[in-house]
Amino acid sequence: MYILGALHEVNWTVPGFLEELLNQNHPEGIDKRTRVVASMLNGSSKPHMASLLAKMFKVASTETPFLKNDTTIKPGTNMFNPDLDPNEIRHAYPAMTTWVVRLVSQLVNEEAKKMIDQKTGLHHRAHAKEGSRHEKNRIAWEAVQSFSFLKLEDIAKANAPVMSFLMNSYAHSEFSNADPGDSVLLRTYRPENLVVTNALMLLTFGRSDRANLYQLCRALWMFATKTARTVFRVESRIGQSVAHSTVYKALSEMAKQKQSELKASVQAGKDKIVVSDNVQVYARKRDRRIGRENKMITGLAGTAIEMQDYHPDALNLQDILQRQARQERRTLTADTILNDLDPTHLENVSVIQFLQALIGHVKQLSVYHQELAEYAKILDKKPIPKTRCSKITPLATNSADEMHIQGLKRGVLDFISTQMGVTAETLNNRAVIMSGDGKTYAMFLLLKKICAAEEGDFESFRWLVPLLELWHTKWTDLSRDIRAHWGSTDDPSSLASIARIAECPTPSDLRKVDFYDGSYLVNLALDANLLNCWELYFKTDNLTAYFSSPNLNLPSFDELRDTARILVNHHATTQAYNRACYPGEDREHGAHDFAPTGKPWIPPHDPEQEENEDIEMACDDNEPEPLPEPPSREDGDFTLANSALFMRDAIWWKEVCKAVAEGDPGRVWEILKIWIFTFGGSGNPHYCNFLLEMYCMLKWEVKPELRDAILLNWVVNRAGKPGHCIEMDLLQEHSNFWLEDLAQHKGKEFDEPFYRQVISPNVQEFLGLKEEMEEVVALKVRSKMHGKTDTSNELKAVMKELRDEETNCYRAGRKQGEVVSDDFAKGMQVLRKNKIKDFLGKSTVFADVLKMHDINFDPADSSVLADLGMELIDELDSLEELEGDGRFHAQMVEIDGQIYTMSQASDRKF
């Protein structure tokens, strides 16, 4: 009160006093006034200024009435008046509010200047000239892939803390009331921090279209999901994304970067494997007229994959040519391949699959997962590093037709010379590996033969090392397995019977089954049979209940392993098949290598002839003639024999699936050597020839360093995750699916700039961009695996049928359907008879042509070219197209020893 009285005596108001106190230009008492003001403002005196302002604002807003003649602000309305200067507002409440808002507006204006500065990293140009000051801001896929809302949020907090605080307070009701430093709980759905960051990026882009990282990444995601162009127009208008033309320029710029990096990498001596495949789609015109007809759009797509973990001299071209000229393949016989098999390894493969089936099914045995994983390492042949991330560069598409030699030649030269920079001058005695499915592989071999007489190494394509891809080979064997074991529904061991029980679809074409449906059926049937064998051994009809018994001493892992080896010999080998067909005297004398004996078999009395609902095998001219077999015995059990043969074949097929997923092509090669025989015995001469060619190349025509290089680079791993390796041709199939879908949508040719300069070089990024954007906004990762739980009901039903019919028990004289022939044994006979002789007669001509370039070659000997000409005519006549089915095909991954199949096109269709 004393101070107020003193102020009254000098005729000062409190505001007048404060104004005078803060007037630094007063001529008297400057030093003392400065010290008093500094003490009040720097916090050395109490109470602090924030407390005074808060009290002042509280008194003004709650305890101080408005003057009746105050027309600046109407009481009860918004206290902020954007039309008046705060000095003109009489009441403190609206005056302080208006002043504070204007102050904050100045602060956020300064923050906006910082946010649009290129130092924040938000500046990315869709196009920038080489050497310009904007070149460092060119958009690149690295920036897109590292894009995250967390980084944007950090940028906003660092450069616009006031704006971030205000927007968070607006979006989150509890944010402004939280104690300083405390965090607030975010919503699970539509989290407030993501909403705020999104809005702040929109405002920043509205301030300057140079700060466009968020909008550009969003637009690329929209493009990858095939968003309509009208959406780009609207979203660009309101600052949500950049324009469609900007996306086009950005993709073109990133494609150029990829192609430049690819050429530089090749020039630096980094070798690539190029996988290629044809792309085709039927484009329909809505308004057909002259010049606008429906047509088939065809082309060639490819991907370059950098080789890793190999000897730098592995691809020495002259060494390869010298080895080919030796013609050591002429020593090839069926027994050569047979002796090259590893029976111990193959037995271990079967043992491990028996163990995986049991331990994966019985929860009580899950304690052995780690021991099983360690034991499974015994299968390792040539594993790649489990976390190795493949370096993949999609190539620009072209309109070459690979089914015509000139078209294939043009397409290959476009990939190798135009895009990778490999020419006759830059070849540098290096070979280049090119891979593809069976059709592409055959055309590569044909191209080399046709051009073999050319003089130079480059012009003659002698630098080309063809490599057969794995996924289409695996698919071909899957079709062979199902065709061989389909049988009739009368036979409980047949796939037809199991498909009926599990309500699986019947294949429309047994020579080319649907991959997803077929793999599901084979894996289900295999698991059911393996578990049924375990049930027979433990004499139980419920493995889970058996191992849950409190009176049971859980067998050790070593005991289970030894038991699995017994079951393999009893149920899943060629010998088990033969013993079931022709038991002989060994069973009568109590030999131990037999399946357990079931109830006596009583043939159905005078069975009625039912209408055959099973699909018939298509007649095939390539089917080998039936081979003479030993006379049938009355005590043979052909149902048991069929089951044993199926388990053997299915184990081989599943081993390839597992080996690919785990990244061990050496294990794959062990099975491919077996498939030489099974393809030869099942009427599939093309893949038999392809594998014979691969066998001769890897055994005699490349040095060990190159053989290892091929095996270590035969599969790829895009993500660098263990168990997620994938075949190169399946990788290309995934790219083709997107390209073909877009081609049908756009109706453009594959050699047009839209494809070559924008789409195809970026296709791999498109494939993952949808999932990456979902992860960026913290969406829960959607599971894309069809797990074991999905098959539990079907598995129980099939196991019950096998158990009731005693399918894997010996029942003398049982024959419930067709007797499955052993494709391996038939293949052995075919190869020994004339297959290898015919193969060598055709395949050695290429080596003869190589001799033409030797200085000792006699030009008068024209028989070499004559033989080559005859061979090419025969090969062109016999080559059949092995087309795909136009569907998206799932990837298989390996997790904890189990194979899972990723979801189908419904989750991947863009």
Secondary structure, DSSP 4 states (H G I P E B T S, - for coil): -HHHHHHHHTT--HHHHHHHHT-TT-SSSHHHHHHHHHHHHTTSSSS-HHHHHHHHHHHHHHT-PPPTT--SS-TTS-S--TTS-GGG--SHHHHHHHHHHHHHHHHHHHHHHHHTSGGGS-B-BS---TTSTTGGGB--HHHHHT--HHHHHHHHHHH-HHHHHHHHHHH-TTTTTSPTT---PPPSSS-HHHHHHHHHHHHHHHH-TTB-HHHHHHHHHHHHTT--HHHHHHHHHTTSS--HHHHHHHHHHHHHHHHHHHHHHHHTT--EEEEEEEEEEEEPPSS--TT---EEEEEEEEEEEE--S--TTTTBHHHHHHHHHHTGGGG--HHHHHHHS-HHHHHHHHHHHHHHHHHHH-GGGGGGHHHHHHHHGGG-SSPPPTTPPP-EEEPPPB---TTSHHHHHHHHHIIIIIIT---TTT-TTB-EEEEE-HHHHHHHHHHHHHTTTSSSTTTTTTTEEEEE-HHHHHHHHHHHHHHHH---TT-TTSHHHHHHHHTPPPPS-TTS--HHHHHHHHHHHHHHHHHHHHHHHHT-S-HHHHHH-TT--PPPHHHHHHHHHHHHHHHSSHHHHHHHH--HHHHHTT-SSSPPB-SPP-PPSS-------SPPPPP-TTSPPPPP-PPPPTT--HHHHHHHHHHHHHHHHHHHHHHHHHT-HHHHHHHHHHHHHHHHHTT-HHHHHHHHHHHHIIIIIS-HHHHHHHHHTSEE-SS--TT--EEHHHHHHHHHHHHHHHHHHH---TTSHIIIIIIGGGHHHHHHHHHHHHHHTTPPPPP-EE-GGGGHHHHHHHHHHHHHHTTTSB-TT---SPPPP-HHHHHHHHIIIIIHHHHHHHHTHHHHHHHTTSTT--TT--HHHHHHHHHHHHHHHH-------SS--PPEEEETTEEEEE--HHHH--
